[in-house]
Amino acid sequence: MDQGENKLDVDMSHLEISETEVAVEDEAQNTATLRRSGRRKSATEEPPEKKRVLQKPKKLSTNKEHKQIVNYYLDRKIKRTSSCLETIFEMPKGDTYMTMPLKLTYTKTGHPSDVLRIEEYPMPQPEASEVLVEMLAAAVNPVDINIIQGKYPIQFPGIGFEGVGRVSKVGPSVTKFRIGEHVVPTTYAGTWRTHLVLDEANLISLPKEIGVAEAATFFVNPITMYRMLKDYAPLEPGDTVIQNGANSSCGLIAIQLCKAWGLNTVNVVRDRPDVGQLKEYLIRSGATYVFTDKEIAGTDVFKSGKLPKPKLGLNCIGGESANSILRHIDHGGVLVTYGGMSLEPIRVSTSTLVFKTVRLDGFNLFKWFSESGDEDEKARMFGELIDLMVKGAVRAPPHVLVDFNRFSEAVEMTLTKNGMVGKKYILDLRAVTSKM
Ligand SMILES: NC(=O)c1ccc[n+]([C@@H]2O[C@H](COP(=O)([O-])OP(=O)(O)OC[C@H]3O[C@@H](n4cnc5c(N)ncnc54)[C@H](OP(=O)(O)O)[C@@H]3O)[C@@H](O)[C@H]2O)c1
């Protein structure tokens, strides 16, 4: 039995955390002295140093929750628990507060900055094969925004599709993970929070050479692009893939995966004043050709035989942009739609379907994960992506790490209707969790 379990077995029902005074740990004795309205637990113990308390702890509903929180602080020998609140709520430094894990949450769908708020919750404890993960960073993806807006067909408990964390405690029957390892959830986990508990079957370990930004964006986009490149057309080295939204995080992953696998990419981006720089950047990232949405119609790269016609098209924009790539797909090829950033429907000509027999298909990561039971294939895919990232062949998209308390900026920038943001926003939780 580990120390944490021992502590959970201690009967603390006589200890009440008052709403006006909080636990202050006597670190020298490695024990916590809990005080209630000046009444000490034991007459023989030295009274702990009196700390000014500005933040009342939330009233907790069960004694078990009290125990969990007290044990969390005992485990970490935390004397002062104020720093994370200083960071999150910009409280004055030097005061002592009782702190709990924090999460972003919403009670009704709507405009994300209006409905999201930071909330405390009881420290979850891992049981049996569960792992307690202290989050380091969590990506803000368009899908998260759509979920908060109520525009996604499914609602989940918690918000945040992906992120990276550090194992901070394991249940007694956990075999795969050790404390301190970096892990990524492989299921919807609600990652916009400081701590979460998941079964070990729903986590994979990432080597620490993979940077926090790559790790925080490891799950959603790389796996989506990997599956679409593997599952829809029989691609051989030298074949061509055409895509729109090529400067998106997804598009950049596709460019890098294709480069690593010897596939050509023809990439379409929206025109903009600095499009030359963007084209150069994509070429440096591994793109074979980059065209604006205006240029792609007149390209001769296929007619001239410079590249074989694409067997696969990847569409995350919809509307006319989808048509501009659909037009170039070879007979018997396929256009896979995985997003609709323009919010415009796709219109397909009859001849595309009847004479060219081009197929239209769609991909959804959540569906793939819940329906694909092939665990060997999942392990092989994770292994290959991790290798490519460690080698530097697949890198994080341009990104900004923003502190957890600046979540509004991250969601507003991901939400913008006009696009042209050019960066993935990632919530940085390290400033909070490192001080808890
Ligand atoms: N189906 C799935 O399982 C799955 C998985 C992952 C991602 N996705 C989807 O894939 C898409 C891209 O995700 P991401 O994380 O890569 O996003 P991202 O990095 O934020 O990139 C957004 C892309 O959309 C373009 N864009 C934004 N607003 C636009 C508009 N109004 N009209 C035309 N283009 C616009 C941007 O181009 P500009 O720079 O020109 O604005 C950029 O290329 C999203 O729709 C996302 O939901 C789906």
Ligand as a Chemical Component Dictionary entry (heavy atoms), coordinates in Angstrom:
data_LIG
# 
_chem_comp.id                   LIG 
_chem_comp.type                 NON-POLYMER 
_chem_comp.pdbx_formal_charge   0 
_chem_comp.three_letter_code    LIG 
# 
loop_
_chem_comp_atom.comp_id 
_chem_comp_atom.atom_id 
_chem_comp_atom.alt_atom_id 
_chem_comp_atom.type_symbol 
_chem_comp_atom.charge 
_chem_comp_atom.model_Cartn_x 
_chem_comp_atom.model_Cartn_y 
_chem_comp_atom.model_Cartn_z 
_chem_comp_atom.pdbx_ordinal 
LIG N1  N1  N 0  -12.990 15.440 -38.730 1  
LIG C1  C1  C 0  -12.063 15.373 -37.793 2  
LIG O1  O1  O 0  -11.943 14.383 -37.073 3  
LIG C2  C2  C 0  -11.158 16.548 -37.613 4  
LIG C3  C3  C 0  -9.970  16.401 -36.891 5  
LIG C4  C4  C 0  -9.116  17.503 -36.819 6  
LIG C5  C5  C 0  -9.475  18.729 -37.396 7  
LIG N2  N2  N 1  -10.666 18.816 -38.062 8  
LIG C6  C6  C 0  -11.096 20.048 -38.743 9  
LIG O2  O2  O 0  -10.081 20.471 -39.592 10 
LIG C7  C7  C 0  -10.170 21.880 -39.767 11 
LIG C8  C8  C 0  -8.809  22.501 -39.534 12 
LIG O3  O3  O 0  -8.422  22.316 -38.185 13 
LIG P1  P1  P 0  -7.030  22.916 -37.676 14 
LIG O4  O4  O 0  -6.887  22.577 -36.233 15 
LIG O5  O5  O -1 -5.969  22.506 -38.601 16 
LIG O6  O6  O 0  -7.344  24.471 -37.817 17 
LIG P2  P2  P 0  -6.386  25.716 -37.891 18 
LIG O7  O7  O 0  -4.966  25.366 -37.684 19 
LIG O8  O8  O 0  -7.003  26.738 -37.023 20 
LIG O9  O9  O 0  -6.509  26.193 -39.427 21 
LIG C9  C9  C 0  -7.691  26.725 -39.900 22 
LIG C10 C10 C 0  -7.659  26.697 -41.450 23 
LIG O10 O10 O 0  -8.919  27.101 -41.920 24 
LIG C11 C11 C 0  -8.749  28.213 -42.812 25 
LIG N3  N3  N 0  -9.882  29.107 -42.621 26 
LIG C12 C12 C 0  -10.271 29.695 -41.468 27 
LIG N4  N4  N 0  -11.383 30.403 -41.666 28 
LIG C13 C13 C 0  -11.705 30.259 -42.970 29 
LIG C14 C14 C 0  -12.747 30.755 -43.789 30 
LIG N5  N5  N 0  -13.699 31.556 -43.294 31 
LIG N6  N6  N 0  -12.762 30.409 -45.088 32 
LIG C15 C15 C 0  -11.805 29.617 -45.606 33 
LIG N7  N7  N 0  -10.782 29.122 -44.888 34 
LIG C16 C16 C 0  -10.735 29.439 -43.583 35 
LIG C17 C17 C 0  -7.444  28.842 -42.406 36 
LIG O11 O11 O 0  -6.906  29.494 -43.512 37 
LIG P3  P3  P 0  -6.520  31.062 -43.448 38 
LIG O12 O12 O 0  -5.157  31.125 -42.832 39 
LIG O13 O13 O 0  -6.564  31.471 -44.859 40 
LIG O14 O14 O 0  -7.554  31.724 -42.612 41 
LIG C18 C18 C 0  -6.616  27.615 -42.034 42 
LIG O15 O15 O 0  -6.100  27.021 -43.198 43 
LIG C19 C19 C 0  -11.243 22.343 -38.784 44 
LIG O16 O16 O 0  -12.453 22.461 -39.477 45 
LIG C20 C20 C 0  -11.316 21.209 -37.802 46 
LIG O17 O17 O 0  -12.553 21.132 -37.144 47 
LIG C21 C21 C 0  -11.501 17.751 -38.175 48 
# 
loop_
_chem_comp_bond.comp_id 
_chem_comp_bond.atom_id_1 
_chem_comp_bond.atom_id_2 
_chem_comp_bond.value_order 
_chem_comp_bond.pdbx_ordinal 
LIG N1  C1  SING 1  
LIG C1  O1  DOUB 2  
LIG C1  C2  SING 3  
LIG C2  C3  SING 4  
LIG C2  C21 DOUB 5  
LIG C3  C4  DOUB 6  
LIG C4  C5  SING 7  
LIG C5  N2  DOUB 8  
LIG N2  C6  SING 9  
LIG N2  C21 SING 10 
LIG C6  O2  SING 11 
LIG C6  C20 SING 12 
LIG O2  C7  SING 13 
LIG C7  C8  SING 14 
LIG C7  C19 SING 15 
LIG C8  O3  SING 16 
LIG O3  P1  SING 17 
LIG P1  O4  DOUB 18 
LIG P1  O5  SING 19 
LIG P1  O6  SING 20 
LIG O6  P2  SING 21 
LIG P2  O7  DOUB 22 
LIG P2  O8  SING 23 
LIG P2  O9  SING 24 
LIG O9  C9  SING 25 
LIG C9  C10 SING 26 
LIG C10 O10 SING 27 
LIG C10 C18 SING 28 
LIG O10 C11 SING 29 
LIG C11 N3  SING 30 
LIG C11 C17 SING 31 
LIG N3  C12 SING 32 
LIG N3  C16 SING 33 
LIG C12 N4  DOUB 34 
LIG N4  C13 SING 35 
LIG C13 C14 SING 36 
LIG C13 C16 DOUB 37 
LIG C14 N5  SING 38 
LIG C14 N6  DOUB 39 
LIG N6  C15 SING 40 
LIG C15 N7  DOUB 41 
LIG N7  C16 SING 42 
LIG C17 O11 SING 43 
LIG C17 C18 SING 44 
LIG O11 P3  SING 45 
LIG P3  O12 DOUB 46 
LIG P3  O13 SING 47 
LIG P3  O14 SING 48 
LIG C18 O15 SING 49 
LIG C19 O16 SING 50 
LIG C19 C20 SING 51 
LIG C20 O17 SING 52 
# 
